[in-house]
Amino acid sequence: MSVPPPASDVARDDAPRRHTSRDTPRGSPAARAWADWKETRRLWRLGVRLGWLDIRLRYRGSALGPFWLTITSALMVASMGVLYSRLFHMQLVTYLPFLSLSLTLWAAGLSSLIQESCTCFLDAEDMVRSVQLPLLLYAVRVVVRNAIVFAHNIVVPLGVFVIYHLWPGVNALLAIPALLLWALDGFAACMLFGSLCARFRDISPIIGALLQIVFYVTPIIWMPQQLGAKASYLLYNPFYPLLEIVRAPLLGHVPALSLWGIALATSAIFWVVAVRSFIRTRARLVFWI
């Protein structure tokens, strides 16, 4: 005669088991990616803390911490501002605020976010293999980490504005939705580039080289009006609208609706590609890294 199992064991067997990113729940790849997203949304506070922890560990033992980035940016802006204002025959009071803001938005914003998205999952290899967390949580981690670095670097152009007694006024508030769009695009970049670079390691240096080219063909160290009538060709550069919808409000201008339309259309296409890529590669990411 068989002995029935204890009631505690029966209750434990009957209890529902919560799935995580390392489990393989039933359903299509899209359903599993959606489950990953829902779990990430539930644990978003953990992603924020991981991003903050990355900054603390990166500058552990440093007296100034992330403010070393601020000092470096200030020195670069000062040296480049004096040099390029002479080369371009522009007044420093006009050129230096533009240059300081442009370099900060590019170096600590778009470029940094794209480059770190390439190693989003590779940098978290140990955690992915040892801790059962949704994969998209590491995308939140990258976005938060870059947002903290950006907050330290934006002090430089603000200091330039104070020196030259410039103030954008209420138009600066228009930069807030644009920065939110950047954060969403950064999340999508982690899904797309993070997945592709985990499978093909050569993509990361290729993206880095392409960003160097984009830096020179985008009005960052030079102003759009220097192109004259040919400035309309800048609309074919997808980075220009994304940059301008943040830069223009902070300089006291209202960005054209056409720039917002192009930026939103570019982001929508980018998100579609990123989501489809993540759905197809999510199940194999653990093995690629």
C-alpha positions as CSV (number, residue, x, y, z in Angstrom):
1,M,0.0,0.0,0.0
2,S,1.5,3.3,-1.1
3,V,1.9,6.2,1.3
4,P,0.4,9.5,0.2
5,P,2.9,12.4,-0.1
6,P,2.8,15.1,2.6
7,A,0.4,17.9,2.1
8,S,3.2,20.4,1.9
9,D,4.7,18.6,-1.1
10,V,1.3,18.5,-2.8
11,A,0.8,22.2,-2.3
12,R,4.3,22.9,-3.6
13,D,3.7,20.8,-6.7
14,D,0.3,22.5,-7.4
15,A,1.6,26.1,-6.9
16,P,2.1,27.9,-10.2
17,R,5.7,28.3,-11.3
18,R,6.7,31.8,-12.4
19,H,8.6,31.9,-15.7
20,T,11.7,34.1,-16.2
21,S,13.9,34.9,-19.1
22,R,15.8,31.7,-18.8
23,D,12.7,29.5,-18.9
24,T,11.0,28.4,-22.1
25,P,7.3,29.1,-21.7
26,R,4.9,27.8,-24.3
27,G,3.9,30.1,-27.2
28,S,5.4,31.7,-30.2
29,P,8.7,33.7,-30.1
30,A,6.6,36.9,-30.1
31,A,4.7,35.7,-27.1
32,R,7.9,34.9,-25.2
33,A,9.4,38.3,-26.1
34,W,6.2,40.0,-24.9
35,A,6.5,38.0,-21.6
36,D,10.1,39.3,-21.3
37,W,8.9,42.8,-21.8
38,K,6.1,42.5,-19.1
39,E,8.7,41.1,-16.6
40,T,11.0,44.0,-17.5
41,R,8.3,46.5,-16.9
42,R,7.6,44.9,-13.5
43,L,11.3,45.0,-12.5
44,W,12.2,48.4,-13.9
45,R,13.4,49.7,-10.6
46,L,16.0,46.9,-10.6
47,G,17.2,48.1,-14.0
48,V,17.6,51.7,-12.7
49,R,19.6,50.4,-9.7
50,L,21.8,48.3,-11.9
51,G,22.6,51.4,-14.1
52,W,23.4,53.5,-11.0
53,L,25.6,50.7,-9.6
54,D,27.5,50.6,-12.9
55,I,28.4,54.3,-12.5
56,R,29.4,53.8,-8.9
57,L,31.7,50.8,-9.7
58,R,33.2,52.5,-12.7
59,Y,34.4,55.4,-10.6
60,R,35.0,53.5,-7.4
61,G,38.0,55.0,-5.5
62,S,37.9,58.3,-7.5
63,A,37.6,61.6,-5.6
64,L,35.6,63.3,-8.3
65,G,33.8,60.3,-9.8
66,P,31.8,61.0,-12.9
67,F,32.7,64.6,-12.8
68,W,36.0,63.7,-14.4
69,L,33.9,63.4,-17.6
70,T,32.6,66.9,-17.0
71,I,36.2,68.3,-16.6
72,T,37.3,66.5,-19.7
73,S,34.4,67.8,-21.7
74,A,35.0,71.3,-20.5
75,L,38.6,71.2,-21.6
76,M,37.7,69.8,-25.0
77,V,35.0,72.4,-25.6
78,A,37.3,75.3,-24.6
79,S,40.1,74.2,-26.8
80,M,38.0,73.3,-29.8
81,G,35.8,76.4,-29.5
82,V,38.8,78.8,-29.7
83,L,40.4,76.8,-32.6
84,Y,37.3,76.2,-34.8
85,S,35.9,79.7,-34.2
86,R,39.0,81.1,-35.9
87,L,39.0,78.5,-38.6
88,F,35.3,79.1,-39.4
89,H,35.7,82.9,-38.9
90,M,32.8,82.9,-36.4
91,Q,32.3,84.9,-33.2
92,L,33.1,82.9,-30.0
93,V,29.9,84.2,-28.3
94,T,27.9,82.5,-31.1
95,Y,29.9,79.5,-31.8
96,L,31.0,78.3,-28.3
97,P,27.4,77.7,-27.0
98,F,26.5,75.8,-30.1
99,L,29.7,73.7,-30.0
100,S,29.5,72.9,-26.3
101,L,25.9,71.7,-26.6
102,S,26.4,69.8,-29.8
103,L,29.4,67.9,-28.6
104,T,27.7,67.0,-25.3
105,L,24.5,65.8,-27.1
106,W,26.6,63.7,-29.5
107,A,29.4,62.4,-27.3
108,A,27.4,61.8,-24.1
109,G,24.1,61.2,-25.8
110,L,23.5,59.6,-29.2
111,S,27.0,58.2,-29.9
112,S,27.6,56.8,-26.4
113,L,24.1,55.3,-26.3
114,I,24.5,53.5,-29.6
115,Q,28.0,52.2,-28.9
116,E,27.1,50.9,-25.5
117,S,23.9,49.3,-26.9
118,C,26.2,47.1,-29.0
119,T,27.6,45.4,-25.9
120,C,24.3,45.5,-23.9
121,F,24.1,41.7,-23.5
122,L,27.8,40.9,-23.8
123,D,28.7,43.1,-20.9
124,A,26.1,41.3,-18.8
125,E,27.3,37.8,-19.7
126,D,27.9,36.7,-16.1
127,M,24.5,37.9,-14.9
128,V,22.7,36.4,-17.9
129,R,24.2,33.1,-17.2
130,S,23.8,33.1,-13.4
131,V,20.7,35.1,-12.6
132,Q,17.2,34.5,-14.1
133,L,16.2,38.0,-15.2
134,P,14.4,39.3,-18.3
135,L,16.9,40.1,-21.0
136,L,15.3,43.5,-21.7
137,L,16.2,44.6,-18.2
138,Y,19.8,45.0,-19.4
139,A,18.5,47.5,-22.0
140,V,17.0,49.5,-19.2
141,R,20.4,49.3,-17.4
142,V,22.2,50.7,-20.4
143,V,19.7,53.6,-20.9
144,V,19.8,54.6,-17.3
145,R,23.6,54.4,-17.1
146,N,23.9,56.7,-20.2
147,A,21.3,59.1,-18.8
148,I,23.4,59.5,-15.6
149,V,26.5,60.2,-17.7
150,F,24.6,62.7,-19.8
151,A,23.4,64.5,-16.7
152,H,27.0,65.1,-15.6
153,N,28.1,66.3,-19.0
154,I,25.2,68.7,-19.7
155,V,26.7,70.9,-17.0
156,V,29.3,72.0,-19.5
157,P,27.0,73.8,-22.0
158,L,24.9,75.2,-19.1
159,G,28.1,76.7,-17.8
160,V,28.9,78.2,-21.2
161,F,25.3,79.7,-21.3
162,V,25.9,81.3,-17.9
163,I,29.2,82.8,-19.0
164,Y,27.7,84.4,-22.1
165,H,24.4,85.3,-20.3
166,L,22.3,83.2,-22.6
167,W,19.0,81.5,-21.5
168,P,16.8,79.5,-23.8
169,G,13.6,80.4,-21.9
170,V,10.5,78.2,-21.9
171,N,11.5,76.8,-25.3
172,A,13.9,74.6,-23.4
173,L,11.0,72.5,-22.2
174,L,10.5,71.3,-25.8
175,A,13.7,69.3,-25.3
176,I,12.1,67.0,-22.7
177,P,9.9,64.9,-25.1
178,A,12.8,64.8,-27.5
179,L,15.1,63.3,-24.8
180,L,12.4,60.8,-24.0
181,L,12.4,59.8,-27.7
182,W,16.2,59.4,-27.4
183,A,15.7,57.1,-24.4
184,L,13.1,55.0,-26.3
185,D,15.5,54.8,-29.3
186,G,18.3,53.8,-27.0
187,F,16.1,50.9,-25.7
188,A,15.4,49.8,-29.3
189,A,19.1,50.1,-30.1
190,C,19.9,47.6,-27.3
191,M,17.3,45.2,-28.8
192,L,18.7,45.5,-32.3
193,F,22.4,46.1,-32.0
194,G,22.8,44.2,-28.7
195,S,21.3,41.1,-30.4
196,L,23.3,41.4,-33.6
197,C,26.6,42.2,-31.9
198,A,26.2,39.2,-29.7
199,R,26.0,36.9,-32.8
200,F,28.4,38.8,-35.0
201,R,31.2,40.5,-33.0
202,D,32.5,42.4,-36.0
203,I,29.4,44.6,-36.1
204,S,30.4,46.6,-33.0
205,P,33.6,48.1,-34.5
206,I,31.8,48.6,-37.8
207,I,29.2,50.7,-36.0
208,G,32.0,52.6,-34.2
209,A,33.6,53.4,-37.5
210,L,30.3,54.5,-39.1
211,L,29.6,56.8,-36.1
212,Q,33.0,58.6,-36.8
213,I,31.8,59.3,-40.3
214,V,28.4,60.5,-39.1
215,F,30.1,62.8,-36.7
216,Y,31.8,64.7,-39.5
217,V,28.8,64.8,-41.9
218,T,26.4,66.0,-39.2
219,P,26.4,69.6,-38.0
220,I,28.1,69.1,-34.7
221,I,31.4,71.0,-35.0
222,W,30.0,73.1,-37.9
223,M,26.7,75.0,-38.1
224,P,23.9,74.1,-40.6
225,Q,23.8,77.6,-42.0
226,Q,27.4,77.3,-43.3
227,L,26.0,75.0,-46.0
228,G,23.8,77.8,-47.3
229,A,21.2,76.6,-49.8
230,K,22.4,73.1,-49.6
231,A,21.4,72.8,-45.9
232,S,18.2,71.1,-47.0
233,Y,20.2,68.0,-47.8
234,L,20.7,67.5,-44.1
235,L,17.2,66.1,-43.8
236,Y,18.5,63.0,-45.6
237,N,20.8,62.4,-42.6
238,P,18.6,60.6,-40.0
239,F,20.9,61.8,-37.1
240,Y,20.3,65.5,-37.9
241,P,16.6,65.6,-37.0
242,L,17.2,63.6,-33.9
243,L,19.9,65.9,-32.8
244,E,18.2,69.1,-33.8
245,I,14.9,68.4,-31.9
246,V,17.0,68.5,-28.7
247,R,19.5,71.1,-29.6
248,A,17.2,73.8,-31.0
249,P,15.0,74.1,-27.9
250,L,18.1,74.3,-25.6
251,L,19.4,77.1,-27.8
252,G,16.1,78.9,-27.5
253,H,14.6,78.0,-30.8
254,V,11.5,76.0,-31.7
255,P,12.3,73.0,-34.0
256,A,10.4,72.8,-37.3
257,L,7.5,70.3,-37.4
258,S,9.2,68.7,-40.4
259,L,12.2,67.8,-38.2
260,W,9.8,66.2,-35.6
261,G,8.0,64.3,-38.4
262,I,11.2,62.9,-39.7
263,A,12.5,62.0,-36.3
264,L,9.3,60.2,-35.3
265,A,9.2,58.3,-38.6
266,T,12.8,57.3,-38.3
267,S,12.2,56.1,-34.7
268,A,9.1,54.2,-35.7
269,I,10.9,52.3,-38.5
270,F,13.9,51.7,-36.2
271,W,11.5,50.2,-33.5
272,V,9.8,47.9,-36.0
273,V,13.2,46.5,-37.1
274,A,14.5,46.2,-33.5
275,V,11.4,44.4,-32.2
276,R,11.4,41.9,-35.1
277,S,15.1,41.3,-34.6
278,F,14.7,40.7,-30.8
279,I,11.8,38.4,-31.3
280,R,13.9,36.2,-33.7
281,T,17.1,36.2,-31.7
282,R,15.9,36.3,-28.1
283,A,15.9,32.5,-27.6
284,R,19.5,32.2,-28.8
285,L,21.0,35.1,-27.1
286,V,22.1,33.1,-24.0
287,F,24.1,30.7,-26.2
288,W,25.7,33.5,-28.3
289,I,27.2,35.4,-25.4
